[in-house]
């Protein structure tokens, strides 16, 4: 059985494969999010009878806050959205969200309940 590299060499004999560049300082899996000195507000509400967790108070770029929202939703395996400078997470996950934000280096403040 011929492996993929041999097949590619037979199809493209003039091609010289490039060595993959190793860049240890920037990892694509770990986005760089600007950390602020003011705490992020983490509060609990009920909308239409369903619990939600709201995170607000970020002073940086919206793009960074969207990345943070995506990361939190993936780690918690829950739905949510980013609207008007706030992250809305479905369910009451204040404790887990605050732990994750603190592990990323953010200061957090719990509001309500």
Backbone atoms as SQL, in Angstrom:
CREATE TABLE atoms (id INTEGER PRIMARY KEY, chain TEXT, resi INTEGER, resn TEXT, atom TEXT, x REAL, y REAL, z REAL);
INSERT INTO atoms VALUES
  (1, 'A', 1, 'UNK', 'N', 0.837, -1.172, 0.000),
  (2, 'A', 1, 'UNK', 'CA', 0.000, 0.000, 0.000),
  (3, 'A', 1, 'UNK', 'C', 0.892, 1.248, 0.000),
  (4, 'A', 2, 'UNK', 'N', 0.563, 2.203, -0.848),
  (5, 'A', 2, 'UNK', 'CA', 1.348, 3.430, -0.986),
  (6, 'A', 2, 'UNK', 'C', 0.775, 4.482, -0.041),
  (7, 'A', 3, 'UNK', 'N', 1.667, 5.152, 0.701),
  (8, 'A', 3, 'UNK', 'CA', 1.164, 6.177, 1.602),
  (9, 'A', 3, 'UNK', 'C', 0.942, 7.488, 0.848),
  (10, 'A', 4, 'UNK', 'N', 0.316, 8.420, 1.501),
  (11, 'A', 4, 'UNK', 'CA', -0.092, 9.680, 0.884),
  (12, 'A', 4, 'UNK', 'C', 1.102, 10.486, 0.383),
  (13, 'A', 5, 'UNK', 'N', 2.191, 10.521, 1.129),
  (14, 'A', 5, 'UNK', 'CA', 3.371, 11.270, 0.719),
  (15, 'A', 5, 'UNK', 'C', 3.943, 10.743, -0.594),
  (16, 'A', 6, 'UNK', 'N', 3.994, 9.418, -0.748),
  (17, 'A', 6, 'UNK', 'CA', 4.495, 8.826, -1.994),
  (18, 'A', 6, 'UNK', 'C', 3.578, 9.140, -3.169),
  (19, 'A', 7, 'UNK', 'N', 2.284, 9.116, -2.935),
  (20, 'A', 7, 'UNK', 'CA', 1.339, 9.459, -3.996),
  (21, 'A', 7, 'UNK', 'C', 1.513, 10.911, -4.440),
  (22, 'A', 8, 'UNK', 'N', 1.685, 11.798, -3.466),
  (23, 'A', 8, 'UNK', 'CA', 1.878, 13.213, -3.802),
  (24, 'A', 8, 'UNK', 'C', 3.184, 13.434, -4.561),
  (25, 'A', 9, 'UNK', 'N', 4.246, 12.716, -4.164),
  (26, 'A', 9, 'UNK', 'CA', 5.522, 12.846, -4.874),
  (27, 'A', 9, 'UNK', 'C', 5.409, 12.364, -6.318),
  (28, 'A', 10, 'UNK', 'N', 4.629, 11.300, -6.540),
  (29, 'A', 10, 'UNK', 'CA', 4.482, 10.808, -7.906),
  (30, 'A', 10, 'UNK', 'C', 3.628, 11.756, -8.757),
  (31, 'A', 11, 'UNK', 'N', 2.661, 12.420, -8.138),
  (32, 'A', 11, 'UNK', 'CA', 1.825, 13.365, -8.886),
  (33, 'A', 11, 'UNK', 'C', 2.533, 14.700, -9.125),
  (34, 'A', 12, 'UNK', 'N', 3.316, 15.150, -8.145),
  (35, 'A', 12, 'UNK', 'CA', 4.003, 16.437, -8.232),
  (36, 'A', 12, 'UNK', 'C', 5.498, 16.243, -7.968),
  (37, 'A', 13, 'UNK', 'N', 6.257, 15.775, -8.949),
  (38, 'A', 13, 'UNK', 'CA', 7.669, 15.455, -8.704),
  (39, 'A', 13, 'UNK', 'C', 8.531, 16.701, -8.450),
  (40, 'A', 14, 'UNK', 'N', 8.132, 17.875, -8.943),
  (41, 'A', 14, 'UNK', 'CA', 8.945, 19.076, -8.769),
  (42, 'A', 14, 'UNK', 'C', 8.677, 19.805, -7.455),
  (43, 'A', 15, 'UNK', 'N', 7.638, 19.420, -6.756),
  (44, 'A', 15, 'UNK', 'CA', 7.256, 20.128, -5.530),
  (45, 'A', 15, 'UNK', 'C', 8.220, 19.814, -4.388),
  (46, 'A', 16, 'UNK', 'N', 8.661, 20.866, -3.711),
  (47, 'A', 16, 'UNK', 'CA', 9.496, 20.722, -2.518),
  (48, 'A', 16, 'UNK', 'C', 8.633, 21.052, -1.301),
  (49, 'A', 17, 'UNK', 'N', 8.357, 20.086, -0.439),
  (50, 'A', 17, 'UNK', 'CA', 7.507, 20.376, 0.732),
  (51, 'A', 17, 'UNK', 'C', 8.208, 21.335, 1.686),
  (52, 'A', 18, 'UNK', 'N', 7.424, 22.256, 2.247),
  (53, 'A', 18, 'UNK', 'CA', 7.957, 23.226, 3.205),
  (54, 'A', 18, 'UNK', 'C', 7.903, 22.644, 4.606),
  (55, 'A', 19, 'UNK', 'N', 8.850, 23.054, 5.400),
  (56, 'A', 19, 'UNK', 'CA', 8.857, 22.649, 6.802),
  (57, 'A', 19, 'UNK', 'C', 7.815, 23.484, 7.538),
  (58, 'A', 20, 'UNK', 'N', 7.017, 22.873, 8.390),
  (59, 'A', 20, 'UNK', 'CA', 6.031, 23.668, 9.142),
  (60, 'A', 20, 'UNK', 'C', 6.743, 24.624, 10.092),
  (61, 'A', 21, 'UNK', 'N', 6.259, 25.857, 10.118),
  (62, 'A', 21, 'UNK', 'CA', 6.866, 26.865, 10.989),
  (63, 'A', 21, 'UNK', 'C', 6.349, 26.662, 12.404),
  (64, 'A', 22, 'UNK', 'N', 7.267, 26.641, 13.332),
  (65, 'A', 22, 'UNK', 'CA', 6.862, 26.506, 14.733),
  (66, 'A', 22, 'UNK', 'C', 6.958, 27.863, 15.402),
  (67, 'A', 23, 'UNK', 'N', 5.816, 28.370, 15.785),
  (68, 'A', 23, 'UNK', 'CA', 5.744, 29.646, 16.467),
  (69, 'A', 23, 'UNK', 'C', 5.188, 29.378, 17.857),
  (70, 'A', 24, 'UNK', 'N', 6.068, 29.295, 18.837),
  (71, 'A', 24, 'UNK', 'CA', 5.669, 28.898, 20.178),
  (72, 'A', 24, 'UNK', 'C', 4.988, 30.022, 20.943),
  (73, 'A', 25, 'UNK', 'N', 5.198, 31.274, 20.525),
  (74, 'A', 25, 'UNK', 'CA', 4.630, 32.385, 21.289),
  (75, 'A', 25, 'UNK', 'C', 3.141, 32.559, 21.028),
  (76, 'A', 26, 'UNK', 'N', 2.672, 32.326, 19.808),
  (77, 'A', 26, 'UNK', 'CA', 1.258, 32.528, 19.490),
  (78, 'A', 26, 'UNK', 'C', 0.603, 31.193, 19.190),
  (79, 'A', 27, 'UNK', 'N', -0.398, 30.851, 19.961),
  (80, 'A', 27, 'UNK', 'CA', -1.153, 29.629, 19.742),
  (81, 'A', 27, 'UNK', 'C', -2.519, 30.020, 19.194),
  (82, 'A', 28, 'UNK', 'N', -2.959, 29.417, 18.086),
  (83, 'A', 28, 'UNK', 'CA', -4.267, 29.781, 17.558),
  (84, 'A', 28, 'UNK', 'C', -5.427, 29.342, 18.450),
  (85, 'A', 29, 'UNK', 'N', -5.208, 28.342, 19.314),
  (86, 'A', 29, 'UNK', 'CA', -6.271, 27.876, 20.190),
  (87, 'A', 29, 'UNK', 'C', -6.512, 28.826, 21.359),
  (88, 'A', 30, 'UNK', 'N', -5.496, 29.587, 21.747),
  (89, 'A', 30, 'UNK', 'CA', -5.607, 30.497, 22.875),
  (90, 'A', 30, 'UNK', 'C', -5.639, 31.936, 22.383),
  (91, 'A', 31, 'UNK', 'N', -6.830, 32.483, 22.130),
  (92, 'A', 31, 'UNK', 'CA', -6.871, 33.870, 21.678),
  (93, 'A', 31, 'UNK', 'C', -6.425, 34.802, 22.789),
  (94, 'A', 32, 'UNK', 'N', -5.773, 35.871, 22.390),
  (95, 'A', 32, 'UNK', 'CA', -5.297, 36.855, 23.357),
  (96, 'A', 32, 'UNK', 'C', -6.423, 37.848, 23.602),
  (97, 'A', 33, 'UNK', 'N', -6.902, 37.910, 24.823),
  (98, 'A', 33, 'UNK', 'CA', -7.998, 38.794, 25.192),
  (99, 'A', 33, 'UNK', 'C', -7.455, 39.846, 26.140),
  (100, 'A', 34, 'UNK', 'N', -7.777, 41.093, 25.852),
  (101, 'A', 34, 'UNK', 'CA', -7.301, 42.202, 26.669),
  (102, 'A', 34, 'UNK', 'C', -7.918, 42.118, 28.057),
  (103, 'A', 35, 'UNK', 'N', -7.072, 42.165, 29.085),
  (104, 'A', 35, 'UNK', 'CA', -7.532, 42.120, 30.465),
  (105, 'A', 35, 'UNK', 'C', -7.668, 43.542, 30.980),
  (106, 'A', 36, 'UNK', 'N', -8.726, 43.805, 31.701),
  (107, 'A', 36, 'UNK', 'CA', -8.967, 45.141, 32.221),
  (108, 'A', 36, 'UNK', 'C', -8.842, 45.135, 33.737),
  (109, 'A', 37, 'UNK', 'N', -8.694, 46.330, 34.300),
  (110, 'A', 37, 'UNK', 'CA', -8.554, 46.421, 35.747),
  (111, 'A', 37, 'UNK', 'C', -9.920, 46.429, 36.446),
  (112, 'A', 38, 'UNK', 'N', -10.957, 46.923, 35.764),
  (113, 'A', 38, 'UNK', 'CA', -12.303, 46.934, 36.349),
  (114, 'A', 38, 'UNK', 'C', -12.888, 45.527, 36.331),
  (115, 'A', 39, 'UNK', 'N', -13.679, 45.163, 37.343),
  (116, 'A', 39, 'UNK', 'CA', -14.253, 43.813, 37.353),
  (117, 'A', 39, 'UNK', 'C', -15.383, 43.664, 36.344),
  (118, 'A', 40, 'UNK', 'N', -15.549, 42.432, 35.842),
  (119, 'A', 40, 'UNK', 'CA', -16.689, 42.103, 35.003),
  (120, 'A', 40, 'UNK', 'C', -17.872, 41.805, 35.916),
  (121, 'A', 41, 'UNK', 'N', -19.039, 42.302, 35.555),
  (122, 'A', 41, 'UNK', 'CA', -20.254, 42.092, 36.342),
  (123, 'A', 41, 'UNK', 'C', -20.915, 40.803, 35.877),
  (124, 'A', 42, 'UNK', 'N', -21.176, 39.901, 36.810),
  (125, 'A', 42, 'UNK', 'CA', -21.810, 38.619, 36.503),
  (126, 'A', 42, 'UNK', 'C', -23.113, 38.561, 37.291),
  (127, 'A', 43, 'UNK', 'N', -24.255, 38.634, 36.584),
  (128, 'A', 43, 'UNK', 'CA', -25.528, 38.654, 37.295),
  (129, 'A', 43, 'UNK', 'C', -26.502, 37.633, 36.732),
  (130, 'A', 44, 'UNK', 'N', -27.522, 37.367, 37.514),
  (131, 'A', 44, 'UNK', 'CA', -28.529, 36.348, 37.222),
  (132, 'A', 44, 'UNK', 'C', -29.867, 37.029, 37.012),
  (133, 'A', 45, 'UNK', 'N', -30.585, 36.606, 35.974),
  (134, 'A', 45, 'UNK', 'CA', -31.934, 37.108, 35.721),
  (135, 'A', 45, 'UNK', 'C', -32.801, 35.961, 35.239),
  (136, 'A', 46, 'UNK', 'N', -34.095, 36.202, 35.262),
  (137, 'A', 46, 'UNK', 'CA', -35.035, 35.287, 34.632),
  (138, 'A', 46, 'UNK', 'C', -35.748, 36.068, 33.543),
  (139, 'A', 47, 'UNK', 'N', -35.725, 35.512, 32.343),
  (140, 'A', 47, 'UNK', 'CA', -36.434, 36.120, 31.223),
  (141, 'A', 47, 'UNK', 'C', -37.384, 35.072, 30.658),
  (142, 'A', 48, 'UNK', 'N', -38.641, 35.453, 30.580),
  (143, 'A', 48, 'UNK', 'CA', -39.691, 34.541, 30.104),
  (144, 'A', 48, 'UNK', 'C', -39.693, 33.252, 30.921),
  (145, 'A', 49, 'UNK', 'N', -39.413, 33.365, 32.215),
  (146, 'A', 49, 'UNK', 'CA', -39.446, 32.224, 33.115),
  (147, 'A', 49, 'UNK', 'C', -38.218, 31.342, 33.088),
  (148, 'A', 50, 'UNK', 'N', -37.223, 31.694, 32.250),
  (149, 'A', 50, 'UNK', 'CA', -36.032, 30.856, 32.134),
  (150, 'A', 50, 'UNK', 'C', -34.822, 31.595, 32.710),
  (151, 'A', 51, 'UNK', 'N', -33.953, 30.873, 33.444),
  (152, 'A', 51, 'UNK', 'CA', -32.784, 31.530, 34.041),
  (153, 'A', 51, 'UNK', 'C', -31.702, 31.829, 33.000),
  (154, 'A', 52, 'UNK', 'N', -31.070, 32.996, 33.133),
  (155, 'A', 52, 'UNK', 'CA', -29.927, 33.347, 32.296),
  (156, 'A', 52, 'UNK', 'C', -28.864, 34.003, 33.159),
  (157, 'A', 53, 'UNK', 'N', -27.632, 33.926, 32.705),
  (158, 'A', 53, 'UNK', 'CA', -26.515, 34.589, 33.350),
  (159, 'A', 53, 'UNK', 'C', -26.020, 35.669, 32.402),
  (160, 'A', 54, 'UNK', 'N', -25.849, 36.885, 32.911),
  (161, 'A', 54, 'UNK', 'CA', -25.424, 38.014, 32.092),
  (162, 'A', 54, 'UNK', 'C', -24.047, 38.473, 32.564),
  (163, 'A', 55, 'UNK', 'N', -23.135, 38.659, 31.615),
  (164, 'A', 55, 'UNK', 'CA', -21.803, 39.169, 31.907),
  (165, 'A', 55, 'UNK', 'C', -21.661, 40.488, 31.170),
  (166, 'A', 56, 'UNK', 'N', -21.316, 41.542, 31.891),
  (167, 'A', 56, 'UNK', 'CA', -21.185, 42.854, 31.270),
  (168, 'A', 56, 'UNK', 'C', -20.079, 43.641, 31.972),
  (169, 'A', 57, 'UNK', 'N', -19.750, 44.788, 31.396),
  (170, 'A', 57, 'UNK', 'CA', -18.745, 45.651, 31.998),
  (171, 'A', 57, 'UNK', 'C', -17.373, 45.548, 31.357),
  (172, 'A', 58, 'UNK', 'N', -17.292, 44.991, 30.132),
  (173, 'A', 58, 'UNK', 'CA', -16.002, 44.861, 29.455),
  (174, 'A', 58, 'UNK', 'C', -15.702, 46.144, 28.698),
  (175, 'A', 59, 'UNK', 'N', -14.495, 46.688, 28.885),
  (176, 'A', 59, 'UNK', 'CA', -14.115, 47.959, 28.271),
  (177, 'A', 59, 'UNK', 'C', -13.320, 47.790, 26.990),
  (178, 'A', 60, 'UNK', 'N', -12.930, 46.584, 26.642),
  (179, 'A', 60, 'UNK', 'CA', -12.086, 46.349, 25.475),
  (180, 'A', 60, 'UNK', 'C', -12.899, 46.287, 24.180),
  (181, 'A', 61, 'UNK', 'N', -12.280, 45.727, 23.158),
  (182, 'A', 61, 'UNK', 'CA', -12.911, 45.626, 21.847),
  (183, 'A', 61, 'UNK', 'C', -14.027, 44.581, 21.866),
  (184, 'A', 62, 'UNK', 'N', -15.058, 44.833, 21.061),
  (185, 'A', 62, 'UNK', 'CA', -16.167, 43.881, 20.966),
  (186, 'A', 62, 'UNK', 'C', -15.696, 42.519, 20.466),
  (187, 'A', 63, 'UNK', 'N', -14.725, 42.529, 19.568),
  (188, 'A', 63, 'UNK', 'CA', -14.207, 41.268, 19.016),
  (189, 'A', 63, 'UNK', 'C', -13.642, 40.385, 20.133),
  (190, 'A', 64, 'UNK', 'N', -12.900, 40.983, 21.067),
  (191, 'A', 64, 'UNK', 'CA', -12.341, 40.218, 22.185),
  (192, 'A', 64, 'UNK', 'C', -13.442, 39.646, 23.072),
  (193, 'A', 65, 'UNK', 'N', -14.481, 40.455, 23.309),
  (194, 'A', 65, 'UNK', 'CA', -15.582, 40.004, 24.170),
  (195, 'A', 65, 'UNK', 'C', -16.363, 38.887, 23.485),
  (196, 'A', 66, 'UNK', 'N', -16.488, 38.943, 22.143),
  (197, 'A', 66, 'UNK', 'CA', -17.149, 37.864, 21.403),
  (198, 'A', 66, 'UNK', 'C', -16.352, 36.569, 21.518),
  (199, 'A', 67, 'UNK', 'N', -15.010, 36.680, 21.433),
  (200, 'A', 67, 'UNK', 'CA', -14.169, 35.493, 21.601),
  (201, 'A', 67, 'UNK', 'C', -14.332, 34.891, 22.990),
  (202, 'A', 68, 'UNK', 'N', -14.420, 35.765, 23.985),
  (203, 'A', 68, 'UNK', 'CA', -14.619, 35.306, 25.358),
  (204, 'A', 68, 'UNK', 'C', -15.971, 34.611, 25.494),
  (205, 'A', 69, 'UNK', 'N', -17.008, 35.171, 24.867),
  (206, 'A', 69, 'UNK', 'CA', -18.339, 34.547, 24.909),
  (207, 'A', 69, 'UNK', 'C', -18.308, 33.165, 24.281),
  (208, 'A', 70, 'UNK', 'N', -17.654, 33.053, 23.139),
  (209, 'A', 70, 'UNK', 'CA', -17.572, 31.764, 22.459),
  (210, 'A', 70, 'UNK', 'C', -16.837, 30.742, 23.320),
  (211, 'A', 71, 'UNK', 'N', -15.746, 31.183, 23.932),
  (212, 'A', 71, 'UNK', 'CA', -14.954, 30.292, 24.776),
  (213, 'A', 71, 'UNK', 'C', -15.767, 29.817, 25.983),
  (214, 'A', 72, 'UNK', 'N', -16.491, 30.715, 26.632),
  (215, 'A', 72, 'UNK', 'CA', -17.298, 30.332, 27.790),
  (216, 'A', 72, 'UNK', 'C', -18.407, 29.361, 27.398),
  (217, 'A', 73, 'UNK', 'N', -19.075, 29.628, 26.285),
  (218, 'A', 73, 'UNK', 'CA', -20.157, 28.745, 25.847),
  (219, 'A', 73, 'UNK', 'C', -19.638, 27.353, 25.521),
  (220, 'A', 74, 'UNK', 'N', -18.464, 27.274, 24.908),
  (221, 'A', 74, 'UNK', 'CA', -17.896, 25.967, 24.589),
  (222, 'A', 74, 'UNK', 'C', -17.490, 25.208, 25.838),
  (223, 'A', 75, 'UNK', 'N', -16.880, 25.898, 26.794),
  (224, 'A', 75, 'UNK', 'CA', -16.431, 25.218, 28.008),
  (225, 'A', 75, 'UNK', 'C', -17.605, 24.733, 28.857),
  (226, 'A', 76, 'UNK', 'N', -18.706, 25.491, 28.850),
  (227, 'A', 76, 'UNK', 'CA', -19.873, 25.105, 29.639),
  (228, 'A', 76, 'UNK', 'C', -20.833, 24.207, 28.860),
  (229, 'A', 77, 'UNK', 'N', -20.643, 24.113, 27.556),
  (230, 'A', 77, 'UNK', 'CA', -21.532, 23.343, 26.679),
  (231, 'A', 77, 'UNK', 'C', -22.976, 23.824, 26.789),
  (232, 'A', 78, 'UNK', 'N', -23.144, 25.139, 26.710),
  (233, 'A', 78, 'UNK', 'CA', -24.471, 25.741, 26.776),
  (234, 'A', 78, 'UNK', 'C', -24.627, 26.739, 25.642),
  (235, 'A', 79, 'UNK', 'N', -25.850, 27.178, 25.429),
  (236, 'A', 79, 'UNK', 'CA', -26.122, 28.197, 24.429),
  (237, 'A', 79, 'UNK', 'C', -26.024, 29.578, 25.028),
  (238, 'A', 80, 'UNK', 'N', -26.004, 30.544, 24.165),
  (239, 'A', 80, 'UNK', 'CA', -25.945, 31.916, 24.615),
  (240, 'A', 80, 'UNK', 'C', -25.726, 32.835, 23.444),
  (241, 'A', 81, 'UNK', 'N', -25.548, 34.117, 23.733),
  (242, 'A', 81, 'UNK', 'CA', -25.344, 35.085, 22.662),
  (243, 'A', 81, 'UNK', 'C', -24.543, 36.267, 23.174),
  (244, 'A', 82, 'UNK', 'N', -24.128, 37.093, 22.214),
  (245, 'A', 82, 'UNK', 'CA', -23.429, 38.337, 22.522),
  (246, 'A', 82, 'UNK', 'C', -24.251, 39.456, 21.898),
  (247, 'A', 83, 'UNK', 'N', -24.787, 40.350, 22.720),
  (248, 'A', 83, 'UNK', 'CA', -25.603, 41.451, 22.213),
  (249, 'A', 83, 'UNK', 'C', -25.318, 42.706, 23.023),
  (250, 'A', 84, 'UNK', 'N', -25.161, 43.817, 22.320),
  (251, 'A', 84, 'UNK', 'CA', -25.041, 45.143, 22.948),
  (252, 'A', 84, 'UNK', 'C', -23.997, 45.194, 24.058),
  (253, 'A', 85, 'UNK', 'N', -22.860, 44.576, 23.852),
  (254, 'A', 85, 'UNK', 'CA', -21.779, 44.622, 24.835),
  (255, 'A', 85, 'UNK', 'C', -21.993, 43.742, 26.046),
  (256, 'A', 86, 'UNK', 'N', -22.927, 42.790, 25.980),
  (257, 'A', 86, 'UNK', 'CA', -23.146, 41.860, 27.083),
  (258, 'A', 86, 'UNK', 'C', -23.132, 40.434, 26.550),
  (259, 'A', 87, 'UNK', 'N', -22.707, 39.523, 27.396),
  (260, 'A', 87, 'UNK', 'CA', -22.756, 38.095, 27.074),
  (261, 'A', 87, 'UNK', 'C', -23.941, 37.524, 27.835),
  (262, 'A', 88, 'UNK', 'N', -24.810, 36.809, 27.122),
  (263, 'A', 88, 'UNK', 'CA', -25.970, 36.170, 27.738),
  (264, 'A', 88, 'UNK', 'C', -25.789, 34.662, 27.613),
  (265, 'A', 89, 'UNK', 'N', -25.723, 33.978, 28.749),
  (266, 'A', 89, 'UNK', 'CA', -25.553, 32.530, 28.805),
  (267, 'A', 89, 'UNK', 'C', -26.847, 31.917, 29.322),
  (268, 'A', 90, 'UNK', 'N', -27.328, 30.875, 28.659),
  (269, 'A', 90, 'UNK', 'CA', -28.562, 30.213, 29.083),
  (270, 'A', 90, 'UNK', 'C', -28.294, 29.376, 30.326),
  (271, 'A', 91, 'UNK', 'N', -29.020, 29.650, 31.381),
  (272, 'A', 91, 'UNK', 'CA', -28.882, 28.902, 32.629),
  (273, 'A', 91, 'UNK', 'C', -28.154, 29.705, 33.691),
  (274, 'A', 92, 'UNK', 'N', -28.194, 29.212, 34.917),
  (275, 'A', 92, 'UNK', 'CA', -27.525, 29.873, 36.045),
  (276, 'A', 92, 'UNK', 'C', -26.146, 29.241, 36.225),
  (277, 'A', 93, 'UNK', 'N', -25.140, 29.832, 35.624),
  (278, 'A', 93, 'UNK', 'CA', -23.769, 29.319, 35.684),
  (279, 'A', 93, 'UNK', 'C', -22.819, 30.357, 36.271),
  (280, 'A', 94, 'UNK', 'N', -23.311, 31.188, 37.188),
  (281, 'A', 94, 'UNK', 'CA', -22.478, 32.273, 37.721),
  (282, 'A', 94, 'UNK', 'C', -21.186, 31.765, 38.348),
  (283, 'A', 95, 'UNK', 'N', -21.274, 30.726, 39.162),
  (284, 'A', 95, 'UNK', 'CA', -20.084, 30.237, 39.863),
  (285, 'A', 95, 'UNK', 'C', -19.027, 29.713, 38.883),
  (286, 'A', 96, 'UNK', 'N', -19.460, 28.882, 37.923),
  (287, 'A', 96, 'UNK', 'CA', -18.502, 28.324, 36.962),
  (288, 'A', 96, 'UNK', 'C', -17.918, 29.414, 36.068),
  (289, 'A', 97, 'UNK', 'N', -18.751, 30.362, 35.651),
  (290, 'A', 97, 'UNK', 'CA', -18.269, 31.448, 34.788),
  (291, 'A', 97, 'UNK', 'C', -17.265, 32.306, 35.538),
  (292, 'A', 98, 'UNK', 'N', -17.571, 32.614, 36.798),
  (293, 'A', 98, 'UNK', 'CA', -16.651, 33.443, 37.586),
  (294, 'A', 98, 'UNK', 'C', -15.320, 32.727, 37.797),
  (295, 'A', 99, 'UNK', 'N', -15.336, 31.414, 38.025),
  (296, 'A', 99, 'UNK', 'CA', -14.096, 30.655, 38.174),
  (297, 'A', 99, 'UNK', 'C', -13.269, 30.703, 36.891),
  (298, 'A', 100, 'UNK', 'N', -13.938, 30.524, 35.744),
  (299, 'A', 100, 'UNK', 'CA', -13.227, 30.530, 34.468),
  (300, 'A', 100, 'UNK', 'C', -12.661, 31.915, 34.162),
  (301, 'A', 101, 'UNK', 'N', -13.436, 32.954, 34.436),
  (302, 'A', 101, 'UNK', 'CA', -12.954, 34.311, 34.182),
  (303, 'A', 101, 'UNK', 'C', -11.759, 34.629, 35.082),
  (304, 'A', 102, 'UNK', 'N', -11.812, 34.207, 36.331),
  (305, 'A', 102, 'UNK', 'CA', -10.704, 34.452, 37.243),
  (306, 'A', 102, 'UNK', 'C', -9.470, 33.670, 36.838),
  (307, 'A', 103, 'UNK', 'N', -9.656, 32.467, 36.295),
  (308, 'A', 103, 'UNK', 'CA', -8.496, 31.704, 35.835),
  (309, 'A', 103, 'UNK', 'C', -7.860, 32.350, 34.606),
  (310, 'A', 104, 'UNK', 'N', -8.653, 33.106, 33.822),
  (311, 'A', 104, 'UNK', 'CA', -8.117, 33.844, 32.673),
  (312, 'A', 104, 'UNK', 'C', -7.452, 35.148, 33.092),
  (313, 'A', 105, 'UNK', 'N', -7.655, 35.573, 34.343),
  (314, 'A', 105, 'UNK', 'CA', -7.015, 36.779, 34.841),
  (315, 'A', 105, 'UNK', 'C', -7.953, 37.943, 35.030),
  (316, 'A', 106, 'UNK', 'N', -9.243, 37.761, 34.823),
  (317, 'A', 106, 'UNK', 'CA', -10.220, 38.838, 35.013),
  (318, 'A', 106, 'UNK', 'C', -10.608, 38.953, 36.468),
  (319, 'A', 107, 'UNK', 'N', -10.981, 40.148, 36.872),
  (320, 'A', 107, 'UNK', 'CA', -11.616, 40.349, 38.165),
  (321, 'A', 107, 'UNK', 'C', -13.108, 40.259, 37.930),
  (322, 'A', 108, 'UNK', 'N', -13.840, 39.651, 38.856),
  (323, 'A', 108, 'UNK', 'CA', -15.273, 39.493, 38.682),
  (324, 'A', 108, 'UNK', 'C', -16.015, 40.014, 39.903),
  (325, 'A', 109, 'UNK', 'N', -17.268, 40.382, 39.669),
  (326, 'A', 109, 'UNK', 'CA', -18.128, 40.847, 40.742),
  (327, 'A', 109, 'UNK', 'C', -19.483, 40.213, 40.559),
  (328, 'A', 110, 'UNK', 'N', -19.964, 39.556, 41.604),
  (329, 'A', 110, 'UNK', 'CA', -21.270, 38.877, 41.552),
  (330, 'A', 110, 'UNK', 'C', -22.342, 39.858, 41.986),
  (331, 'A', 111, 'UNK', 'N', -23.395, 39.966, 41.173),
  (332, 'A', 111, 'UNK', 'CA', -24.476, 40.882, 41.464),
  (333, 'A', 111, 'UNK', 'C', -25.776, 40.105, 41.529),
  (334, 'A', 112, 'UNK', 'N', -26.553, 40.327, 42.563),
  (335, 'A', 112, 'UNK', 'CA', -27.864, 39.686, 42.698),
  (336, 'A', 112, 'UNK', 'C', -27.774, 38.255, 43.164),
  (337, 'A', 113, 'UNK', 'N', -28.520, 37.934, 44.184),
  (338, 'A', 113, 'UNK', 'CA', -28.631, 36.553, 44.656),
  (339, 'A', 113, 'UNK', 'C', -27.423, 36.044, 45.299);
